[in-house]
Amino acid sequence: MKYITLLLCLFSGISGFSQTGNDGNLLDALGTEKTKPQPVIATFKTTRVVTEHSIENLAAGVLDFRISHRFNTLQNGLHDFFGLDGATTKLMLDYGITDGIMVGIGRSGYNKEIDGYAKIKLLRQRTSGMPLSVSYVGAVSERTGNGYSALQNLSYTHQILIARKFGDRFSLQLSPTFSHYNLVPLQADPNNLFALGIGGRIRLSRRVTFNAEYFPVLGDRLSGTTDAVAIGFDIETGGHVFQLHFTNAPGMTERSYIGETRGKIGDGDIRFGFNISRVFTLVRPKGF
């Protein structure tokens, strides 16, 4: 009998507690938390769509060592093994200063360029309320070894990245771009270029996406140039992301692929290339 009495007292106490105002407020708070808009993540797999910057940033304290290759064009066939006999390479180090600020430096064998950039998050897409992610990219590059001064060889690029993730499988990004060249090949060539990059990705599986980008120059352009196009695949394997792609642009800096691409796809000026990215956590988050 005493056990029955004890059980009745226990359930009575639980019932009484669940009807208090404090518990009601807790449940209300939990319900509010569940409906709070959350940041949208993984708009792209990595910080580049193919060659151009994506909306993604490295987390604070994370270093990304990136190696990019562009082989020769496919048009010579077996003569140079479909371009694989020759290649240019770019080495890059990217670092997340904070979750919203990322910087990087690079060295490219193509035209012997040294470049650096900063990328800053301005807005972030959320599950409700904010429909877009927006970032700013500012980049500078210097072409070396051509006999001109460092000031003459400088080029500057400013970009606004505007991206949206549509569901779980499709993302789209627009990149209004302004580039300035201190030195241009011909006197009649413009020093300032405007372009509108268009990039996107389609998720094919949990670890593979199909990516594409197109960078039409709007208005005046450098003589003899064409628009850069690239398609490829991102393959994620643990701490690595492999990007395999085809493009008509041999250059891998903003100044070269946006404004100085000369390869014409219709003439067979298509190059195979790949990017390899390996990230390292240099500063662990607090409370890790």
N, C-alpha and C positions, 0 to 999 in steps of 0.2 A: 504494500500500500504506500509505503514511504517513497518508493521509486516512482510510482504514478504521480504522486504529489509533486516530486522533484521535477519531473518532465513537464507537468502542467505549468509550474512556476517558470521554467526555462522558456518555453514557447510564449508564455504570456509576456515575459520580459522582452523577447525579440520582437513580438508584435507591437508592444508599446513603443520600442525604440524606432521601429520603421515608420511610425506615424508621427514622429516629431518633426518640427519645422526644420531642424538642422539637416536631417537626412533628405528632406525634400529639396532644400537648397543645393545639396551635394549632387543629387540626381539632375537638377536643372543645370548645374554647372557642367556636368559631364555631357549632357545633351548639347549645350552650347559649344563645348570644345569639339565635339564630333562634326558640327556643321561649320566650324571656322574655316575660311578659305586657306588652302595649303599651297605652298610654292610648287610649280610644275618642274619636274626634274627630267634629265636625260632627253632634252630636245634633240641633241646630237650626241654621238658616242664619244667624241673627242673635241679638242679645242679648234680643230680645222674641219671644214666641210670636205674639201679636197686640198686645194691650195689656200683658199681664202680662210680668214678667221670665222669660226662659228660663234654663236652666242654663249657657248660654254666657257667657264673659267675654271682654273685650278683652285682647289681649296687652299686655305691659308697654310703655309708651311710645306707645300708640296712642290717638288722640283720635277719637271718633265724634260727628259733628254730625248730629242727627236732627230732622226736621220731621214733625209729625203733624197731620193734618187730620181733623175730623169735620164732615160736612155736616148740614143739617137732615133731618128725617124724610122718607121717601118718600110718606107718606100724603096730602099735599096735591097730589100730581100736578103738572100743568103750571102750577098757580098760582105755585109757586116753583121750577119746573123740577126737580121731584122732589128738592127739598132743596138743589140746587146753588147757589141764590141766597144762601144763608147758610151760614156755616161758623165753627167755632172752631179755633184753632191752638195747638199746643204746640211750643216750641223747647227742645231738650235738648242738653247737652254731657256726654258720658260719657268717662271716661279710665281706662286701665289703669295703676294704680300699679305692680303686679307682675302676673305671669301669673295670680295667684290672688286679687288684690284689685282691685276696680273701684269707682269713685265717679262720681256724676253730679249735675247740677243742672238745673232746668227751670223754665220759665215758661209757664203755660197761660192762654189768654184765657177759658176756661170757669171762671166764679167767681173769676177773677183770682187764681189760685193760684201760689205759689212753692213748689217742693219740692226735696228733695235725698235722696240715698240712698247706701248702701254695700252692695256684694255681695261675699261672701267664699266662696271654694271650700273645702269641708270634705273631701269625698271625690271621687274621680274614677273612673268606670267603666273597667275594663280588659278586655282580650280574655279573660282568665281570672282567677279569684280574686275580684275586686271587681265585683259585678253592677250597681251603681248609682252615679250621680253625685249628690252632695248639696252644696247651697250655702245660705248664710244671706243674707237681704236685710233690712236695716233702713232704713226711710224715714220722713221727716217732711215735713209740708206746712203751709203757712200760707195761709189764705184772706184776701184783702185787700179794702179798699174797702167794707166793710159796716158800719162804725161801731163794731165791737167791738175789744177790745184784741188785741194780737198773741198774748198767752198764751191768751186765749179761743179764738182762731182756729186754734190748733195741733191737729194730728192726727198720731198715730204708728202705724206699721204694722211688724209683724215677720212674716217668712215663712221657712219652710224649703222649699226646692225639692228634690224627689226625682225624678230622671229616669232613664230607661233607654232606650237605643237597641237596638231589636230588629232585627238584621240591617242591611241597607243602606237600607231604605225606610220603616221605621216607628219613631217615637219617641213616648214617653209621659211626661208629667210630672204629678205631684201637688204641690199647694202649700198645705199647712196654714197658715192665716193668722190673726193676731190684730191687730185694729185698735182704737185708743182715740181717742175724740173728746172734747176738752175741753169743747166746746159742741155741744149737740144741739138740733134744732128744737123739740121738745116736752119738757116735764118728764117725761112718761112714757116717752120714748125711752131705750134703753140707751146708756151711754157706751162700752161694750165690745162688739165684734162678733167672732164667730168664723166663718170661712169655709174651704171646701176647694176650691181651684182645681184644675181638670182641664184639661190642655192636651195637644195632640198634633200631629204632622205626618206626612204621607205624601209621600214623594218621587215626583213625577210624571216628572221628567226630571233631567238633570244640573244644570239651573239653575232649576227650578220645583218648589215644594212646595205642598201644600194643608195649611193650618193651621186649627185650631179650638181654642176655649177656652170653659169654662163655670165660673162662680164662684158656686155656691150658698152663701148665708148659712145657717149652722147655728144654730138656736135663735132668740132674740130679734133683731129687726131694727128699723131706723128706719121709722117709720110711712109707708105709701104707697110703699115701695120694692119692687123685684123683683130677680131674679138677672141678672147680666150674662152675655151670650152673644155670641160673635163667631166668624165664619168668614172665611177669605180665602186669598190666595195670596202666596207670597214669590217674587219674580223677581229673580235675580241677574244683573247686567250689569257686569262689570269691578269697579270699586271701589264701585259702588252696589248697594244692595238695596232694591227697591220692594216694599212690602207693600200689597196692595189687599184691602179687607175690607168686610163688612157687620156691623153691631152694633146693639144696642139701648141702648148706653151712650154718652152724649155726653161724659162725663168721661174724662180720660186720666191722672189720678193715682190712686194706690192708694186714697186716702180716697174719691174720687168714684165710680170705676167699681165698686169692690167693695161699698161700703155705701150709696151714694146713687143708684144707677140706678133710674129710674122708668119707663122706656120698656117697654111691653108689646108683644111681637112680634105677638100675636094682634090687636092694635088697629092694626097697621101702623106702630108706632114703630120703624122700621128705618132706620138711617143708613148711607150709604156713606162710607167714609173711606180714607185712605192714609197710610203712613209712608214717608219717604225717608231713607235712611241713607248717609252718606258718611264714610269713615274716612281719617285722615291719620296717618302715622307721624312722631311728633315726636322720638322718641329711638330711634335704630337699635340693634338688638341688638349686643352685642359680637361681633366677628369677622365682621360682615356684609360 
